[in-house]
Amino acid sequence: MRRFRTRAACLFVCGAVLWGEGTASAADSAKIEERIRVRAGKFRGILGIAAIDLKGGPAISYNGDVRFPTASLIKVAVMVETYHQMAEGRLRREKVLALAEADKAGDEAVVLNQLHPGIPLTIPDLLNLMIAYSDNTATNLLVREVGAGRTDRRMEAYGLKNTKIFRPTFRDGHADVYPDLEREFGLGMTTPREAARLLALIAEGKIVSRAACDEMLANLSRQQDRQMIPRSLPFEKEKIFVANKTGWDEEKLPDASGRKGEIRTDAAYVKGPHSRYAIAICTRRGKDRRPGADNDALVTGAALSRMIYDELERRAGSRTPAPTVRP
């Protein structure tokens, strides 16, 4: 009987501890969301953020279901569709496309715009350039191969109904699909929650295959723009892996005052010493138009990213079992 009471007491205490941990995590999420709300309120524009704890803790969100223009962040969806079509045999991985002068998108000094016509490009070449360097010419070549409509249907199949690409880059007002949405959102649209979910699916190996997802993460980890989500993370003292994709554009429609404002976006998979999570930060109607690192959207996004990193590292660290001490 005594043994039963002891075991019952143990079960009660253990259950109380587990229940308490779950409650604390929910309470902690409310606290971090309030801190995010206060910091985001200082941003001169509209901001949304979402983070998915891949270790099972509660998600974090502020304006997570608001639709935002993606700018180049939508290129992650194009990458996903490209890997699907290669796996399905619709698109050959070994296919070689010859760069034509007419293929060059805009007047940006991106990689392909600096190269001579006729240079051969494989599908992996284009994927790397589109993601790591946000090369719009590479993007347009891939969109031409895989199709905006097919990319959008793929996103819908993953439950990402608000994540869409409308056309190739530098073709304002000439949508392949959803012309009414293209007039407002430009190249594409998403929500912070859906953008984070897409990165989470890649991180968890749930798109095409684990091998395909590892290739996608490798491309994302070579990202050259590290001015928002990775910017303030403590790389100097901790081992951190970040795979991200950013976006930057101008609004297509002016607001009531006649101003268009800026769009800045970033979505990432982050792995810290203890934590693993997907995060997306989207801004629009930004009043700060400075191109440098001190831009309000970048500084605000970096501060919010660090808040979430610290919170999820703390959570994950507190869940790590203490080492067993043997007599």
C-alpha positions, -999 to 999 in steps of 0.1 A, spaced: 0 0 0 28 23 9 45 15 -25 13 24 -43 10 57 -25 46 65 -33 41 57 -69 9 76 -71 25 106 -55 53 104 -80 28 103 -109 9 132 -94 41 153 -90 54 144 -124 21 152 -140 20 185 -122 55 194 -134 46 185 -170 14 205 -168 32 234 -153 58 234 -181 31 235 -207 14 263 -189 46 282 -185 54 279 -222 20 293 -231 24 321 -206 59 328 -220 45 330 -255 20 356 -243 49 376 -227 71 375 -258 42 384 -281 36 414 -259 72 424 -261 71 420 -299 39 441 -301 56 469 -282 88 468 -303 69 464 -336 47 494 -326 78 516 -330 82 506 -367 71 533 -391 50 511 -413 31 477 -410 49 447 -397 40 410 -391 61 382 -377 56 345 -370 79 318 -355 73 281 -354 92 262 -327 103 229 -343 108 214 -309 71 215 -302 66 247 -282 38 272 -288 42 293 -319 48 330 -317 29 355 -339 21 392 -343 0 400 -374 8 365 -385 -22 361 -407 -20 395 -424 -12 394 -462 20 411 -472 38 416 -505 66 391 -507 91 409 -530 118 383 -536 108 361 -507 84 343 -531 114 328 -548 113 301 -521 80 289 -536 96 288 -571 124 268 -557 100 243 -541 80 239 -573 113 234 -593 123 205 -570 88 190 -573 89 191 -611 124 176 -612 113 148 -589 82 142 -611 102 141 -643 85 172 -657 118 191 -656 152 175 -662 178 185 -636 204 183 -664 186 206 -687 208 234 -700 195 268 -709 215 293 -729 213 329 -716 199 353 -741 202 391 -739 164 393 -739 163 372 -708 181 398 -686 157 413 -662 159 449 -653 191 469 -650 203 455 -617 239 444 -613 229 408 -606 252 380 -616 235 369 -649 231 405 -661 269 408 -661 275 377 -682 276 374 -720 247 359 -739 250 322 -748 265 311 -714 250 277 -705 231 274 -673 218 243 -656 187 242 -633 209 239 -602 229 269 -614 197 289 -617 184 278 -583 216 288 -565 216 322 -582 179 328 -576 182 321 -538 217 330 -527 219 362 -549 183 369 -556 191 370 -593 160 381 -611 171 369 -645 177 334 -630 142 337 -614 125 345 -647 142 316 -664 129 292 -638 94 308 -637 93 303 -674 101 266 -669 78 258 -640 50 283 -643 34 307 -619 1 289 -619 17 255 -611 37 271 -583 6 286 -567 -13 253 -569 17 236 -552 15 261 -524 -23 255 -520 -16 217 -518 6 224 -488 -22 245 -472 -5 278 -480 -35 294 -497 -22 330 -493 12 323 -507 13 331 -544 35 343 -573 17 363 -600 43 368 -627 80 369 -635 100 398 -621 101 433 -637 67 428 -654 45 451 -633 9 451 -644 12 420 -666 2 391 -644 2 355 -654 -24 348 -627 -46 367 -603 -43 402 -619 -63 419 -592 -40 407 -565 -9 415 -586 -20 451 -588 -17 454 -550 10 429 -541 33 430 -571 55 399 -576 38 378 -549 21 377 -516 22 357 -484 15 359 -446 42 357 -420 27 324 -407 26 308 -441 61 319 -450 74 305 -417 54 273 -424 71 269 -458 105 272 -442 95 247 -415 84 222 -441 118 224 -458 136 222 -425 117 191 -415 123 173 -449 86 173 -458 89 187 -493 98 161 -521 124 143 -500 150 148 -472 177 150 -498 159 177 -518 152 197 -486 189 194 -477 198 209 -511 172 237 -506 186 245 -472 221 246 -486 210 271 -512 193 292 -485 223 290 -462 244 307 -490 221 338 -489 241 370 -494 216 393 -477 220 388 -439 207 422 -427 175 412 -410 169 378 -393 206 367 -390 219 402 -383 219 404 -345 222 367 -336 252 358 -314 273 341 -340 305 352 -321 298 330 -291 274 303 -303 272 279 -331 242 290 -352 229 278 -386 207 302 -406 191 295 -440 171 325 -452 156 344 -481 149 381 -482 129 405 -503 130 442 -510 107 463 -532 84 493 -534 47 492 -529 27 490 -562 -2 512 -549 1 544 -529 -15 549 -495 -41 576 -487 -13 602 -485 0 593 -519 31 575 -506 40 540 -517 65 530 -490 89 501 -489 85 464 -486 111 443 -467 108 406 -460 129 378 -446 121 341 -438 145 316 -423 152 283 -406 174 289 -376 192 262 -355 209 273 -323 227 253 -297 193 242 -282 166 256 -305 153 248 -339 127 271 -355 113 287 -386 107 325 -386 93 350 -411 92 388 -408 73 409 -433 70 447 -435 51 470 -459 44 507 -461 78 514 -446 85 551 -444 123 547 -442 135 544 -478 173 544 -470 190 515 -488 216 509 -461 218 487 -430 203 514 -408 169 511 -425 141 510 -400 127 477 -413 161 460 -410 169 473 -376 134 465 -362 134 430 -379 168 422 -364 157 432 -329 126 410 -331 146 381 -345 170 383 -316 140 384 -291 127 352 -306 161 335 -307 167 343 -270 132 331 -260 134 298 -279 169 291 -268 158 297 -232 128 274 -237 148 247 -253 176 249 -228 151 246 -199 136 215 -215 170 198 -219 172 169 -194 198 172 -167 226 147 -169 220 115 -149 241 114 -117 250 78 -109 261 68 -74 
